[in-house]
Amino acid sequence: MDRSARTIFGHIIEYVGLTEYRRLVIVLGIPVLFAVLLWEQNVIGTVVVFLGLGLATVLYTRPTAQKTIAASAYATGVLMIGLLLLELYWNWAQAGTASQAAIATEGLWQVVAGTLLIGFGLWLRQIEFQHGHHERSLS
């Protein structure tokens, strides 16, 4: 990405990294958003809540704001794709009436969004920002 994108994301990371409260907003907000957006999309019910709790745990254990924000993207992407695969398996195992193709087609947006989030999160995790902020460890 170009220099301006690095600067924008660098400012966001710096802002989040200034206080533990801001980092906790990410740690709790992203899993809640994940659960709310995918609650109606899956047929498995409360599994999305447990995945959200797991996501919050993963985010909380990241030592810096940059790693927290990056993990919020790539871990959410992995969970979105995994949830669709779990739904396909659940339908097959329960001999559901919905066709696998219909479930996969309806969930295609999860694969696309999940893949984009994984790529973005991995980029964000490894990038060094140019605007001169010095992120401190939150541990």
Steps between C-alpha positions, in 0.01 A plus 500: 500500500608854454650729760170675582331172592791419730465841660123464548527155656802613700294781653217260583741257666668783688160627620391155618838438664488809719281343768396153609135614487521565125657162442223335705241670278655307208533181707129504590351694208626285214370170648162659577481635144599156368227328704232754406578488127517121480228406751225486237727356231568163660271213583709370787371755751719599788826374349560852372490628860766250607712592199464865600616420853799316358576795275489738799746275682739494205482878463555558872819295495665708226783708655470819290228709341633419152485128566155534658359686200670266252366194684153653505509493122668168419341302784155630407564397139605150604191467723267618223629237261512237773142572602382445143691171479354395834153584376555292186621208712210539745247494216663188352526323839138573588378404153354848468253591233703794369739416221869545560521713185227733628675543835836558331353751256320687775819506706729600215521851641655349817776338295573820309486726807694248708775471240531879475513533878769232527715674240448842655574374852817322394617814316419714802684263734830515312506857372725763655335838514686802374353783704734449792276370775656276758248247616548374850419151614172476688604206715 
